[in-house]
Amino acid sequence: MKITDEQYVYAVGLKNIHCPFPCAVYDENGNYSSINKSYEEILGLNNEQVIGLRNSEIQSNFNDFAKVIDVQNKYVLESKDYLFSINIIKVGSDYKAYYVSKRPMINTSGKNVGIDVSMYSTGFIFTLSSAFNDPNVYYNQGTEIDFNTSGLCETFTPLQESYAYFIMCGFSNEFISTVLGKSIKTVENNMARLFDKAQRRYSLSINSRKSLRDYLLQNRITNLSPAGIMKSTIKTLNTVPSINP
């Protein structure tokens, strides 16, 4: 049974209702289609107040990065790439860091009809504390601003760079398994190979996620990315999923 683009977007919104972490759905124009309760709490607005609007068109806790978010959404809609980013959100008098995944929603004709957004609270210690009050840091990251960071040495493969990136994000093996479409055992084996390579290239003390993260931070080896492997995670929804309360 084929479904319409509107049904696809609506079904993903229903799927997000019971998620414990903040979730949102954007339509093909980059406007909000739906947000769940957790997302309402960090946005500072309810679902009805944002439907049909972009972040730059509303007053919310995302104001500092509204233009950045809109630029990211435009990229995902046009490229059909899966995007990860970090957002620092001011909630009341506090700042909270979230790692954000944006999944393009591709219909059976190959058209991108929206974006499925999930936000994960991060345990990663954000070391550039001065950047909390400078939205331009995020808008220009990797382009105009140079923090004198480096990437992994050339002997690491793109897949190993991706795993190092996921470790810096604090993602569990289960979540990495979902993102890459690989078994937990495959993820564990790839982690072991990454630690072995890091021991040989950097330090024998690297034998865990924490020790690798600490080493990379201390040596400013933080210029990492998912290395373009996210494209394989694009999924097509052919039927409306059943929603269990």
Secondary structure, DSSP 8 states (H G I E B T S, - for coil): ----HHHHHHHHHHHHTT-SS-EEEEETTS-EEEE-HHHHHHHTS-HHHHTT--GGGS-STTGGGHHHHHHHHHHHHHH---EEEEEEEEETTEEEEEEEEEEEEE-TTS-EEEEEEEEEE--S----GGGGG-THHHHSBTTTB--------TTS-HHHHHHHHHHHHT--HHHHHHHHT--HHHHHHHHHHHHHHHHHHT-TT--SHHHHHHHHHHTT------TTGGGGG--B--S------
